[in-house]
Amino acid sequence: MKHDTANPEHDWLTVPDLVELLGEPVGRIRQLIQEHRLPATRRNGPLQVPAAVLRDGEPMSEVRGTLLVLLDLGLTEDEAIDWLIGVDDALGTTPLEALKQNRKAEVRRVAQTQA
């Protein structure tokens, strides 16, 4: 796991990290990525997922719908990930943190403005 000590929201998990953390085989991890239940990027080399999309050792269920909204608006997976982990002024926090605070409707409303 790559670790940004300045901001724990920016920890990145590789597929082997996810296999260990979620207790799922590689094929299941890849399926979760393909189904957009885990947003993933290759921008730093190996396929990686932001650690912030996990809650209590599981992928956050709210992430998939929000990610699909962003992708439907034409954002790339990398752009969608950047938005999810970056602070959004309208939310006053990162969209992922707002999702953890049960603010799904608000996050998706703000996501609609990202096109």
N, C-alpha and C positions, 0 to 999 in steps of 0.2 A: 504494500500500500504506500503510495506517495503521500507525504504529509506536508501541508503548508502550516507551519507553526503559528503564523499570524492569523489564520482563519480556519478553524476546523471544518467549516462548511465546504472547504475546497480539498478535502481528502479524496483521493481517487482509488478505486478498487479495480483490480484486474480480474479476469475470469477465474484464475486460481484462487484469488482472495474471496470471491463470491462463492465458489464451491465450498471453501472452508467455512465461511460465515453462515451461509444459508443451509449447508448440509445437503446440497442438491448436486447431481452429476452435471458435468460440463454441458451435455445436451440440453438439460432443463434450463440452465443459465442462458444458453444461446437462444432457446425458445422464448424465455422471458424478455430478452433483448429484441428479438424479432417481433414479438407481439407488442412492443413499446411499453411493457410493464417496467422495464429498466432502460432509461435513456443511456446510450453509449456513444463513445467517440474514439477515434484512432488518432486524434491530433498530436498526441505525445508518443506515438509508436503503437504499443499493444492496445487492444480494445480495453477501454476503461469506462467505469460508471462512477458518477459522483456518490460518495458515501452518504451524503445528505438525503438520498432518496430512500434510505432504509430507516425503518422505525421498528424498534423491538425485534430486530433480527429478521425482518421481512420487508419486501418492497412495499412502499406506501401505495395503497390502492388508488388514491387520488391522483397520483402522478400520471397514470396512463391517459385518462381523459383530458387532462390539461396538456400533456404532450401532443395528443392527437389534434387538439384545437390549434396549437401552434404550427404543427406540420401542415394542417389543412389550410392555414393562412399563407403557406408558402415558405415558412422558415425552414432552414436546414436543421438536421439533428443537432449540429454544433451550436447554431444560433439559439435553438430552443433550450439547450442545456445552459448556455451562457445566461439566458434570461431567467431560467429557474434558479440558478445559484447566485445571481447578481442581485443587489439591493434595488428594489423598484420603489421610486419615490411615491407612487400612488398607494402602495401597500405599506410603506414605512419599514419594510424588512425584505428579506428574500422571498420570492414566491414559495419556495419549498418550506420555509419557516411558517409562512402564512397558512399553507396547507396543513402543517402539523398543528396549527392553532384552530383547526376546523373552519377555515375561511375559504372553502372551496369555491363557492359561488362568486365571491369577490375576486379571487385569483383568476378564475376563468373569464370574468367580465373584463378585467384588466388585460388578460392575455389576448382578448379579441381586438385590442387596440394596437397590437404589435406588428401588424402587416405593413 
